[in-house]
Amino acid sequence: MGGLIGARVSRLEDVRLLTGRAQFIDDVRLPGTLEAAILRSPVPHARIRSIDVSAAAALPGVSAVVTGADVKAAVRGPQPVTWRTIPDMFYPRTYALAVDKVTYPGQGVAAVAAKDRAVAEDALELIDVQYEELPVVSTLEQALAEDAPRLFDEWPSNVLGRTAVRKGDAATAFAEADLVLGAEFRFPRQMGTPLETRGVVATWDPFTERLDVWLTTQAPNIAQASFGEVLGLPVGKIRVRTPDLGGGFGNKFDFYGDEVVACVLSRRTGKPVKLIEDRAESFVATVHSREQKVDVEIAARADGTITGMRGTVHGVLGGALGTAGLGPCWVTAASVTGPYDIAALDMNLVGVATNRSPYGSFRGYGLPKSNFVHEHMVELLAKRLGMAAHDVRRKNFIKRFPYQSPVFVFDSGRYDECLELCLAAVRDAGWDRIRQQARSRGAAVGIGYSFQNEVTGLGPSRIQNLAGSAHSGFDEEVVRIDSTGHVTVHTGLSAMGQGIHTALAQVAADTLGVPLDHVTVLSGDTDASPYSGYGTGASRGAPLGGAAVRTAATRLKAKVLRIAGHILEASPDDLVIADGVIAVRGVPGRTVTMAEIGDAAYRRLNGRLPEDETPTLEEREVYDPVNVATAFACTAVLAEVDRETGVVTLLGYLIAHDCGTVINPMIVDGQLHGGAAQAIGGALYEELVYDADGRMRTRTFTDYLLPSATEVPPMAVRHMATPSEHIPGGFKGMGESGVIGGGAAIVAALPEHDLEITSLPITPPRLLAAMRKATSR
């Protein structure tokens, strides 16, 4: 590869974004657009006895009012669940608006389209809904109680499905163990909270019977297929366009009922309909994630070898299933052994419905929980045996690759080296000296570590289908050189601030030998963009998109060299390309530019384009990998605890990371920093809270605390590269890596070593309580 792979070049997207030239969903302004608003249930569980919309419909400026019954009559089917990990699980039929019953606070029950948002919201206040409130099952314990009220009349319990992830003989491992250790873990509800809330602008054309949708989505082709499935339209009649996204974090991967409501309102009114979620709505209407209860035991030998794991993951789902279904919870169960060679696993998974918002996608999916579990158990085992935690890690690390984990095949790894790289970074930063100096003055300062691996590059379509996905995982990319010699890359991946346009441009420019500023990357329109089986998510943009661009550009380069060889009367094998100029190796002055090649392929073909070459310069590559790729990292945290207040202050944060071939270290660092900030939020601050009666308490950022710049410590990243052998270019994903290991490392850094912390977030009152409990033992 040339000099652009691995180069710290500025992101191509940034100038447009920073100068206000970006177009976000609320900037989409079509002639005659109506604005919509949704009436959401204030109660968590109730039968809808009646809805009177007459006063709302009569309000001047209102064009249409629809209820759940209207939407059900207008669509072909319920909201789709893309991931059906458990085939015999109960999948309740849920529509874009509640029809007869609401099952969580914030569920939509009616919607209004009006001349502007203010009129639409005024109309909502005129809708009279009569609820018959039902008993609430808001918590896991309430839902599992023997006499618990059922959320779904057609299903006998609130347990929607069960499955297990198994490997080896767990019963024998535990029977023969020198010691068995167990723990119970509780993880709270969180959400991605992207700066830009969700939105849609839908236009139904009654003459062509075609739907044109502007949508804040990470997966345009999945959204297109979902619209077709729900509305009963062929996908060729549906156009999905994605403007710039103000963040996604997985929340904009899911397919929401609001989007269907906008389409129904547009069809009813004959006008474009814009529906933008406000911030208060986002706390109940955007998917939640993370909430799980995990019980786990490990079997071990006296020398620190972990021989088995077993336990149960309870996924605390909501009152409706989101697009991801039970997927994130399944990933927790499937990945609970992490980077360790544990021969036996018996992990049960139980999906439980509660009167809470739907469970969905969030950066890291189920991996932050599985990482917290296995790293806590490593620390616990080390403490019990009087060993150093790193010695336990080294003893149990996977050493040979490829490695068959309980579910995934890990393609590569150098875990010992990555751990040493992190330890060296800590030494270089002088953290031990800082800790000793702090302790000498009576301060409580500690260093904590967490080791992780991450399945990235989700894509093997047939394997993905076998795992329960209704969608493929391949990616299609198109690389074209135009008549002026400039390059355009067409991709179906969504740009949401992760720098994918820059990364793909670097791959294309490096492969073709052209300047980076000669490459343009276009995306965001299913009418013009290639097909992306899964879209932007699962850390797959660089490994799948980058691999496909590289392969297509390699074939295109070969054609360029053939044409150049014909013009220069030289063998293509004797030609080199640099900075957009093709030259005969070792013969100064014998050159042809990429612009001249473009001219020969499009305009003046006679005598310049070989007779056996077709005009134009374009290659298309469909890349469906044979396996996922495995990134890995070690996180180190330097933390101080105020013993009087329980406040945790992070003083330093280090990540030693391997994502294969690094396309742009600056982008990788930025993604790791951003993920780490979200890990800090999940460990110390973020929690969606419900009242005892099941109503949502967290409705603003006053209640849902996020780490600001003052809470995020100085960060450093050390890179190593173990290229993936089966992916062209050796690229692995890393978009979610930063969020995975932070929680475990922060807990391990708390200097009071006898603390029993198995629940997040570690708020000051909870930490003080844990410290008092440790002191009383």
N, C-alpha and C positions, 0 to 999 in steps of 0.2 A: 504494500500500500504506500501511497505518497504521503506528503507532509500534512495534509488536512485531517487525517484520522489521528486523533490525539491532540489536536491543536486547541488552545484556549482562545477561540474566536468569539467575538461578541454575538449575541443572538440577533438573527436577522429580523425577528419580530419586534424588537424592543423599541426602535425609533418610532414606528407607527403607534405602538401602544402608549409610549410615554409622551407623545405629542398630541394625544387626543384624537388620533385619526382612526382608531379602532371602531368597529361597529358591533355593539352588543345587542341583545334581544330587544331592549326597550328603545333602541335607536331605529328599529325597523318600523317605518311609518308608511303604510299603504293607503291609497285613497279610499275614503269611506270607512275606515277601520272603526269598529266598535270595541269597547273595552268591557271585560267581564270580571265578575267577582263571584266567589263561592260562599254560600252559607254553610258553616261548619257546626257540627253538633257540639253543644257545650257539655254534654253528658257522655260518660264512657260506655254505657250499655243501656239500650232502651229499644222498645218497639215504637215504630212511627205509626201513631194512630191516625193522623191526618196532616195534610199540608195544604194550606190555603194561600195561593199565590196571586189572587185576584187583585188585591190592592197594589202589589208590586208591579203587576203587568199594566195597571192603569196609570202608573206614574209617568208623567211626561218625560220623554227622553229614553224610555225603556223600549227596546226592540223585541226582546224575547226573555222568557223565564222558563226554565226546565227543572223538573224533579228527577228523582231516581227512576221512577216509572217511565218518564218520557225518554230518558237515556237508554234504558233497557229495551224499550220498543224500537229505538232508532239504530241499535247496534246488532251485530250478528252474534257476539259472544262476550264472555266475561273478560276481565283483565288477565293477561297472560302471566304465567309463572315460568320463566325461562329455565331455571335450574330445578329439576325434579330428581334430586339425588336419591330419594327413597321411592321406588316405583309404586309401592302399595300405600304410601302415605295419603292421608285425606287432604285434598286440595279444595277448599271451599270456593264456590263460585262468587266472585266479588265483582261488582260493576263500578263504573266510574263515579257514580253517586249512590249512596245507600238507597235501597229499594224499600224494604219492609222493616229493617232493623239497623241500628248503629252499634258498632262493636268496639269503637275507641273514640276518645275525645278528639275532635278536630276532623272527623270523617265528614266529607261533603254530603249534604242532603238536598241542596238546590243551587241553581246558578242563574245569574242574570247577565244579559248583554245589553249595554246601554251606550249612549253617546260619549260618555267618559266614565272614568273609574268612580268619581264622586257620586254620580247618579246611580251607578250600579250598586255602590255600597249603601246609599240611601234606600234603594229598593229592597235590599236584603233585610233591612229593619222592618219592612212591612210584611214580610212572609211570616205566617203564623203556623208554627209546627207544634203539634200536640204529641208529647212523648209519654210513654208508659215506662218509667224507669225500672230496670231489672237489677238484680244483685250483681255486684261487680267482682271480678276476679282479676285484680291488678298485679298481684305479685305471683311469683312462681309457687310459693307455698299455698296461696289461696287456690291457684289453678289445679294443683295436685291433690288438694284435700279430698277425702273420700266422698264427702257430700257437696262438692263444689258445683255451683251452677255451671251449666254448659253454655259455651259461646255459640255453638252451632247445633241446632235442633236435630239435624240429620246425622250427627256423629255422637257416639256414646260417651266420649270424654273429651277433656281439653288436651290430651296427648294426641297430637296429629300424626305422629309417626315415630318409629324406632328403627335403628339399624346399628351395626357394629363394624368397627375396623379392627381386623385381627391379623396377627402374624406369629408364627411359631407356636410353642406350647407354653402359654402363660401359667397354667395351673402347675406344671412341673417346676417352672422357674420360681414360683413363690413357695412351693413345697420344699425346695432344696436351698432356699436363700439363707444366708447367714443373718440377715436382718431385713425387715420390712418397714418402710416409712410411708406415712400418708399425710395428706393435707387437703383442706377444702378451700377452693378459690371462688371469689365472687367478683364479677366485673360489672360495672354500671352501664347504663345506657349512655351512648354518646352519639354525635352526628358530625358530619364533615364541615358544616357551616361555611361554605364558600362565600366569598365576599359578595358575589352576584347571586341573588336568589333565582329559582327556576322560572322559566317563562316560555310562552308559545304564542305564535301568531299563525292562525289557521285560515286558509281561504279555500272554500269549495266552489268550483266552477260548474254551474248547472248545465252548461252547454257541452263541455267536454267530459263532464262527470269525473273531474280530476281534482285531487286534493293536493294543495301546495302548502307546506308547513315549514315555518321557521321555528327551530326548536333548540333549546339548550340541552344538547345531548352529547354524551361521550361515544355513543354507538349509533350512528345514523342508519346503518342498514338494519340493525336489530329494531330500531324504532320504526323504520319503514315497514318491516315485516309485521310488527306488532299492530300498527295501524291497520294493515290489511287484514290481519286475523280478527281484530275486534270489529272493524267496520264492514267486513265482507267485501273488500276491494282487492283487485290484483295489484301487485306491487308496482307494475308499470303505470298505474293510475295515481301513484303517490310519489310526490317529490318532497324530500326532507332536506332542508338547508340549515346548516349550523353557522351562526355568526361567531364572533369571538366569544369565548367563554371566560367569565370572571371566576375561574376555579371550578373544580368538579369534585375531586377527592372521592370518587365513586358514587356520590349522591346523585350525579347526573347521568350515571349509567342506567339506573332503573327507569322503567316506563310507568308513568303516572296516570291516574284517572283524570287529572286536570287537563291533560293534553287531549284526551278523547272528548271531554266536555266542550273544549274550544271548537273542535271539529263539528260536533253536533249543533252548537250554536251558530256556527258559520253556515252550515247547511240549512238551518231553519230560517236564518235572516237573509241569506244571499249576500252577505258582506264579510270582509275579513274580520276576525275576532282576535283581539289580543288579551291574554290572561297572564298577568305577572304576579307571582307569589310575593306577598309582603313578608317582612321579617318575622312578625308574630306568627303568621301562618306557617312559616318554615319550620318552627319548632314542633308542630304537630303533624304537618302534611308531608314534609320531606322525611324519607326513611331514617329510622334510627338504626344503631348497630351496637356491637360489642357486648350487650348484656348476656351473660352466661353464668352458670354455676358449674364448676368443674371439681369433681372429687377424683383424686388420683392416689395410687400407691405405687411404690417402686420396690422391686426385689433386688438385693445387692449381695455381693460377696464381701468378705472382710477386707479385701485389698482395694475396694472402691469400684469394682466392675459392676455395672448395672445390668442385670440379666433379664429383667422383665418390668413391664408397666401394665397397669390395669386401672379402670375407673369408668366414670360416666360424665359426659358433657350434657348438661341441660341447656338447650337453646331457648331463651325466653322470648318467644315470638310475640307478635301483636295480634290484633283482632282481625287482621286480613293478612294474606301472604303477599309479600312484595315480589318483584321480579326475580330476586336472588333466591327465593324460597328459603330452604334450610342450608343453602350452600356455605355461607361463612362459618356456621357452626360445624358443618362436616369437615371443613378445612382444618379447624382446630383439632378435631379428633384424629384426622388423617396425618397431621403434622406434629403431633405432640412429642414424638421422639426427637425431632429437630436434627441436629448434626451428629447425633450419637448412634453408635452401632449397638442397638438394643435388640436382642434376638427374638424376644417374645412381647407381644402387645395384645391386649384385649380391652378395647376402648368402646364403650357403648355411647350412642347418641340418641337423645330424646328431644323431640321438638314439641314445645308446649305453647298453646295459645293463651294469651292474656288480653285484657281490655286496654291495650296500649297500641301506639302507632306501629305500622308495619316495620319489620326488620329488613334491612337491605344492605347495600354495598357501602363500604367505607374503606379508605386507604389501609392496606394491609390485610383486608378481609379477615380471616380467622387467625392469622399468624401472630399478631401481638399477644393473644391469649395463650396460644400453645407455647410461645417463647417464654412467657412469664412463668408458666407451669414448669417446663423442663429445667429452666435456669434456677428457679427456686428449689427444686428437688435436688439439683446438683449441689447447691450451697448447703442444703439441709443435710445431705449425706456426708459432705466434707466435714461439717461441724460435728456430726455424730461420730465419725471415725477419727477425728483429730487430724485430718489431712488438709492440705491447701486445696481450695476449690479448683484452681487451675490444674492441679495434679489429677483430680477426678475428671476434669474435662479431657485432658490429654489421654488418659487411660481409656476413655470411652469414645473418643472421636472416631468417625468413619475414616479408615485409612486407604481403602481400595475403591477405585471407581472404574466403570459405572457401578452404582450401588442400588440395590432394590430396597427401598424403604417400604413401610407397610402399604403404600399406594403408589408413590411416584418413583421413577428411576432418576437418581441424582447423577448427572453426567460427569461432574468433575469437582474437585475440591482440594485445597491445601490448607486445612484447618489449623494445623500446628504452626505453620508459617504465619498465618493471619493473626493468630493469638500473639506470637512473638512480635509481630509488627506493631500491634496495639500496645504491648508492654513497653516496647522501645519508645513509642511516641509518648507514653506517660512518663518514662524516665527523662526523655528530652525536655518535656514541659516542666520538670521539677516538682511534680505533684507530691511526691513523698516528702520533700523538704517543706512544701507548703503545709502539708498535714502535720508534720512534727512541730513546726513553728506554731501552728494554731493550737495544738494540744498543750504546748508549753505554757500558753497563756490561758488555758482552761476552756478553749472553744472545742466544740464537737464537730470534727471534720473527718470525712471518710471517703474512700475510693471504692467504687463498685464496677463490676464488669458483667457483661452479658454476651453470649456467643449465639449466632443465628445462622441458619441458611434459609434461602428463599427460593421457592419454585417460581421461575419467571418465564416469559415468552410463552404464555398459555396459547396453544395453537394446534397440537395434534388433533385434527378434527374427529377422527373416528374414536380415539380414546376419550375425547371430550364428550362425544355423543353417548358412549358407553357409561360415562360418569353421570349422565342425566341431563346434559345440556341440550336444549332444543335448537341450539345454533352451532355452527361450525367455528373453527378457529384459524382458518387460513387467512392470508392477507394477499391482496393483489395490488401491484404498483406499476405505474407506467412512466417510462423515461423517454422524453422526446427532445431531439435537437432540431431547432427550427432553421429556416433558410439563412439566418444571420449567424448561426453557430452558437446561439444561446440555448440553454437547457431548461426544460420544464419538467418537474416531477409532479405527477398526479397521484394523490393518496386518498384513501378512504378514512384514514385516522383523523380523529378530532384534535385540534389544537386547543388546549385549555390552560396554557401558561407553562407547560412542561418543556418547551423548546423543541418540539418534534420537527418543525419546519427547518430549523437550523441543522439538526442532526441529520435529517435526510439529505439536505443540501450538501453537507460536508461529505457524506458517503458518495453522492453522485459526482461532485466535483473532484474528489480524490480519485475515484475510479476512472473517470473520463479524462482527467488531466486538464481541467479548465479552471479558471479563476472562480472563487466562491461567489462573487457578485454577478457571475454569468448564469447562476442557477436560481430559478424561481420554483417554489413549492406551492401547489394549489390543493385545497381540500374544501370540504364543507358543502357538497351538493351531490345528492345521489343521482341526479341526472347526468352529471359530468365526471364524478369521481369514480375510481375503481371500487370494487367490492371489498369491504373489510368484514370478515366473518364475525369478529367479536368486538371490533372498535378499539377505542382507547381504554385500556384497563389491564389488570393482571400483569403489569410490568412487561408489556409485549411490544411497545412501539419500536424500540431500537432493534431487538432481536428479529422480529418478523418484518417490520417495515424496512429496517436497514438491510436485512439479508436480501429481501426481494429487490430493493433498489440496486444493491450491489450486483446481483446476478443479472438483472436487466441491463444495467449500465455496462457490464463486462461484455455482453453480447453486442451491445450497441457500439462499444469501442472497437470490437473486431471488425464491424462493418465500416466504421470510419477509417480504420487502417487499410482495409481493402481498397476503398475509394482513393485514399491518399496514395497508396502504392501504385494504382493505375495512373494517377496524375503525375507522380514523381518518377514513374518507371522504375520502381524499386519493390523489393519483396516486403510485404507487411511485417515480416519478422525482423527486418532491419530498421523499422521505424520506431520512434519514441514520441510521446506527446507530453508537453510541458507548457503550462500557462496558455492553453488553447492553440498551440502551434505544433504541427506535426513535422518532424525533421528526420532526415536520413542519418542514422547513427554514424558519427565519425566523418561526416561530409558537411562542413560548414556551408551555409547559404542555400542548401537544397531543402526548402521548407514549403509548407502550405498551411494556411490558417484554417481553423475550424469554421470560420465564416465562409471560406471558399469551398469547403466540403459541404456545408449547408446549401450553398448556391448550386453546387453540382447535383445535389440530391433532390432539389425542389424546382429550380428555375432553368438554368442553362445546362441541361443534361448532355447534350450532344458532344461527344468526344471526351467528356469528363467523367461520366458515370459508366462503369463497366456494363457491358451488354447483359450480363447475367445477374445484375443487381437491380432490385426493384427500387423505384423512387421512394422518397421520404426516409426519415431516420427516427424510428420509434421501436421500442421493445416493451413488451408487457410480461411481467413475471407473476405467477401465482405460487406463493410459497406456503406449503403446509408441512411444518417440521415433523420429523419422526419422533421427536421427544421434546420435553420441556428443557430449559436450561436452569442451572442452579447457581445463583449468586450466594455469597456468604460474607459475614462481617463480624467484627468484634467491637462492641461499644464500651467505652469507659467514661465514668462520670465522677467528678469531684464535687462533693456536696457538704454543706454545713447546716447543722440543725441548731436552732435556738431552743435550748432546753426549757425556757420559761414560757414561750409562746407556741412552740411546735411548728414554727415556720421553717420550711426547707428552702435554702438558697443554693442554687447551683453555681459553682465557681468555675467549672470547666467541663467540656464535652468533647470527646474524641471518638472518631470512627475509623477503624481500619477496614477497608472494603475491597471486595473483588467482584466486578461485574463483567469479567472477560475483557475483550478489547474495548477500551474507552474511546468513544467518538469525540467527546468534548469534555475535558475534565471540569471546566467551569460549570457546565450544565449539570454534570453528575454531582459536584459539590453543592450546587444550589438545591437540587432535589433532596440530597441527604440532609442538608440544613433544614429545609422545610418539613421533611418528615420527622426530624428530631424535635422540632418545635411542637408538632402535633403529639409526639410521644410524651413530651413534657406536660402538655395540657392534659392528656389522659391519665398521667401518673399523679399529678398534683392538683388539678383544678376541675376538669370537665365532668359534669354529671347531670343528666336529665332526671328531674325529680318529679314524682307524682304524690299527690295528697293521699291520705288514708282512704278517701272515697273514690280514688282512681282518677281524679282530675289533674290535669297537667299544671304544675307550679312554675316550671321553667319556660318563660315566654319571651325573655329579652336577654341581652348580653349583660344586664345587671345581675341576672340570676345564673347565667351560664358563663362561667369565667373562662377566659382564654388567656394564654400567656402572651404578654406584650414584649416589646423589645427589652424592657428592664428585667424580665424574668428569664429570658433566653441568654445563656452564658456565652462566652467566646467559644467558637467551635473550630475544630481542625479535622481534616480528613487525610488519611494516608491511603494511597492506592497500591494495589497489586493487581496483576492481570493473569488470569488463567483462561485463555480463550476456549469457548465451547467448540469442540471439534466438529460437531454435526451441523453447526449453523454457519453459513457463509459469512465470513468476516469475523467470526468468533464472538459476536456480540451477545451479552446477556442483559436482562432488564435490571433496573434499579429504582424505579419510580416509587416503590413502596418500602424499600429497604430501611430508610431512615426512621420509620415509625415503629419498626418491629421490636427492636431490642431495648428501647429507652426505659420502659417501665421497670423491667427486671434490673437493669443497671442502676437506676435511681434508688430502688429499694435496697439493693446490695450495698450502695454507698452510704446508707444511713449508719452513722458511727456507733450507735448503740446495738451491739451485735446480737443481743438476745431478744430482739424485737420479733414478734410473730406477725408479720404483715403479709396477708394473702388476699387482700381486697384493695381495690383502687376506687377513687383517687385517695392519696394519702393527705387528707386535709389536716390542718393544725389540730382540731379537736380529736380526730382519730389517732394522730400520731402521739399526742399527749396521753391518750387513754392507753395506747400500746406501751408507752414508756412507763406509765404507772403500773401496768400489769407485769412488765418485765422486772420492775423494782421489787414488787411484792412476792415474786417467786423465790 
